[in-house]
Amino acid sequence: MKKLSAALLLLSTAAIAQPFDNSLTEEAIKKRLEPVGSVYLAGAEDTAAAAPTGPRTGEQVYQASCFACHGTGALGAPKTADDWAPRIAKGKDVLLDHAINGFNAMPPRGTCMDCSDDEIAAAIDFMIK
């Protein structure tokens, strides 16, 4: 029985093992030595910059950066479309200031460091509806 188990183990290992190209041709060696990535050096021309797509909607900003806290009420964050009356009473300028500069447990810009002030305002409008 032990011999049969050992034989089955050997055969199954051989069957699933991936072949390795250990060819010593110059082409095979170059392929194995190719870099897998690249490094961006400060001051170098950025060739992979994404094209700007224009300002994001309030919903897009909310889904990308606000939902984790404002969708669940984490750390006392007011949930979307709920708990906003006392905050709205202070004025939208105060809400925007808190969103941009941070307030209590909320970090500045709510972790959306690449959001413009207008995008932050649009996210606030989306949440208070």
C-alpha positions in Angstrom: 0.0 0.0 0.0 2.9 2.4 0.8 4.4 1.7 -2.6 1.1 2.5 -4.3 0.7 5.7 -2.4 4.2 6.8 -3.2 3.7 6.0 -6.9 0.5 8.0 -7.0 2.1 10.9 -5.2 5.0 10.9 -7.6 2.7 10.7 -10.7 0.4 13.4 -9.4 3.3 15.7 -8.7 4.8 15.1 -12.1 1.4 15.7 -13.7 0.8 19.1 -12.2 4.4 20.4 -12.2 4.8 23.3 -14.7 7.7 22.9 -17.1 10.5 25.4 -16.7 12.2 26.8 -19.8 15.8 26.3 -18.9 16.9 26.9 -22.4 20.3 28.6 -22.8 19.6 30.3 -26.1 20.4 34.0 -26.1 16.7 34.8 -26.8 15.5 32.8 -23.8 18.0 34.3 -21.5 17.1 37.9 -22.6 13.4 37.1 -22.0 14.1 35.8 -18.5 16.2 38.9 -17.7 13.6 41.5 -18.9 12.5 44.0 -16.3 9.0 43.3 -14.8 8.3 47.0 -14.1 9.7 50.5 -14.4 10.7 53.2 -12.1 9.6 56.8 -12.3 12.4 59.3 -11.6 11.5 62.8 -10.3 11.8 65.3 -13.0 11.6 62.7 -15.8 8.8 63.1 -18.4 5.7 61.3 -17.3 4.7 59.1 -20.2 1.9 57.2 -18.5 -0.1 60.1 -17.1 -3.8 59.5 -17.3 -5.8 62.0 -19.3 -8.0 64.2 -17.1 -11.7 63.2 -17.4 -13.2 66.3 -16.0 -14.7 66.9 -12.6 -16.3 63.9 -10.8 -19.9 64.0 -9.8 -20.9 64.0 -6.1 -21.9 60.4 -6.3 -18.6 59.3 -7.9 -16.7 61.1 -5.1 -19.0 59.6 -2.4 -18.6 56.1 -3.8 -14.9 56.3 -4.0 -14.0 58.2 -0.8 -17.0 58.8 1.5 -19.0 55.6 1.5 -16.8 53.7 3.9 -17.7 56.0 6.8 -20.9 57.9 5.7 -22.5 54.7 4.4 -22.1 52.9 7.7 -21.9 55.6 10.3 -18.4 54.6 11.3 -16.7 56.7 14.0 -19.9 58.7 14.4 -20.0 59.9 10.8 -23.5 61.1 9.7 -25.0 58.6 7.3 -26.1 59.6 3.9 -29.5 61.3 3.9 -29.8 60.9 7.7 -28.5 62.9 10.7 -27.8 66.0 8.6 -30.3 68.5 10.0 -28.1 69.9 12.8 -25.2 70.1 10.5 -27.1 71.8 7.7 -28.4 74.3 10.3 -24.8 75.5 10.8 -24.6 76.4 7.1 -23.1 74.8 4.0 -19.9 76.8 4.3 -19.2 75.2 7.7 -19.9 71.7 6.2 -17.5 72.4 3.4 -14.9 73.8 5.7 -15.1 70.6 7.9 -15.0 68.4 4.9 -11.9 70.2 3.4 -10.0 70.7 6.6 -11.2 67.7 8.7 -13.3 67.7 11.8 -13.4 65.3 14.8 -12.6 61.8 13.4 -13.0 62.9 9.7 -9.6 63.4 8.0 -9.1 66.4 5.7 -10.9 65.9 2.4 -12.2 62.6 3.7 -9.2 60.7 2.2 -9.9 62.1 -1.3 -6.6 64.1 -1.6 -7.1 64.6 -5.3 -10.6 66.0 -5.0 -11.2 69.7 -5.8 -13.2 71.9 -3.5 -16.0 71.8 -6.0 -16.0 67.9 -6.0 -16.1 67.9 -2.2 -19.0 70.3 -2.3 -20.8 68.0 -4.8 -20.2 65.0 -2.5 -21.8 67.0 0.4 -24.8 67.8 -1.8 -25.1 64.2 -2.7 -25.0 63.1 0.9 -27.5 65.5 2.3 -30.3 64.8 -0.3 
